[in-house]
Amino acid sequence: MSSDQPAAIPAKIDHPVKRVFKEFVEDKVAVLGLALFILVAIIAIAAPLLAPQNPYALAQLDIMDGGLPPGEQSFGTGMTYWLGTDTQGRDMLSAIMYGLRISLLVAFVSLGIAISIGVIVGVAAAYFGGRFDAFVMRIVDLQLSFPAILIALILLALFGRGVDKVILALVIVQWAYYARTVRSSAIVERRKDYIDAARCLALSHRRIMFRHLLPNCVPPLIVVATVQIAQAIALEATLSFLGVGVPITEPSLGLLIANGYDFLLSGRYWISLFPGIALVLTIIGLNLVGDRLRDVLNPRLQK
């Protein structure tokens, strides 16, 4: 072989995050779902700035405006109610914006706490194994054998209503999903050579678990978290619709839907319809993102 021949140029390997992003945006439906959720999140965060009315400031409400259909104007202020009003004269557009804040707040706070608990328990169970692993997994199996809505109803019957009570109930319901997911991935990673090398270096158990083992369990955790956040929003809405969730002073989308349920057959459909549409669009956007992430992050589905 001639020495003046150019050496073969190695193929460029994309960073994992860049690869995931490139494959994610190839699915236009998933991108639409992500854009939809980002829009919902922006509306929820900026609700005090975007909403035409503070629907829970009694001084801004006029009982004479109660039950106005979409597009009608206020009798007193002349403000146009684009999505109508409820029986108390609250602007439904503003109420939906504020309701999104409560729904997303409850879902994301419970998600963060549940992931923290599930990750710690799952990684520890996989790393130490033995009786501790068997004990933890029996608790997880027992909890997952019951419907989430049933457990949440029992907990809220004991705790009472309130945003903090709903968050606590969702944490107790959801942590087992993350614990099982992390444990399954961590058991596979625990048998690999880099974990044996870390043990030979006499690294602490905590460092091995959270600096070496856990980072390699993140992809399936991201997928489960994306799906579960949609489930948390739906579960919170269900609890509020049943009257055991958030209080009337801090209504979420579920409670807004419940407030208009009795008026569906009387022609005032908008009181429940528009909050329901907002709830459905939020959940659809998250599910589309979760489905695409599952396909991108699952190595078995890579072509």
C-alpha positions, 0 to 999 in steps of 0.5 A: 500500500502506498504511504501517500494514500490519505487515511480514511476519515472516521465517520462523525458521531453525533452527540446523543442529545443532538441525535435525539433532537434530529430524530424527534423533529422528523416526526411533524406530529410530535413537533406539533404536540410539543409546540402545543404543550409549550403554548399551553405552558406559556399561557398558564405561566403568563395568565395574570398578564394575558387574561382579560380578567382575574376570575377570582377577584370578586370586585371584577365580577358582575352577577348580571354577566352570568351565563353569557354565551360566547361573543357577548359583551358585559352589561357594565364594562363592555368587555367582550367575553369571547368564550362566554361566562359561567353562572357567576359572571366569570370570563371563561377565557380567563378562568381557563388560563388560571385553571391551566396554572393550577393543573400544571402546577399540581402535575409538575410538582408531583412529578418532581417529588415522585421522580426523586423518590422513585429514582432513589428507591429504584436505584437502591433496590437494583444496586443492593438486590437481595431481600431489600430489592424483593421487599421494595418490589413487593410494595411496588407490585402491591401498589400498582395492582390497584387503580390509581384513581382508587388510591387517590380517592382513598387518600384524599378522603383521609387528607381532605381537599387542597392543592397540597393534598392533591400533590401528596396523593399524586406522589404516593400514586406515581412514585412506584412507576418510576421506581420500577422503570429505574430498577429495570434499567439499573439491573442491566447496567449493574452487570456491566464492567464499568460498575465492577471497575468503580467497585474495584476503585473502592468508590462509595455506594452513593457515588456509584449509584448516582454518578455512574449507574443512574445517568445510564438509566435516564432515557427510559425515565424521560419517556415514562415521565412524559407519559405520566405527566399527562396521566397526572393532569388527567387524574387531577382533573378527575379528582377535581371533577368528583369534588375531592381535589382542589378547592373552589378558591383555586379551581383547576380545569377539572373543577371548571368542567364540573361547574358547568356539568349541570348546565350542559342540558340547559344550553350553556354548553360553553361552561364545560366545553371550553375547559374540556377542550383545553384539558384534552389539547394539553394531554394530547400534546404531552402524549404525542411528545411521549410517544415520539420520545419512546420511539427515539430513545428505545434502541430496539426501534432504531433502524 
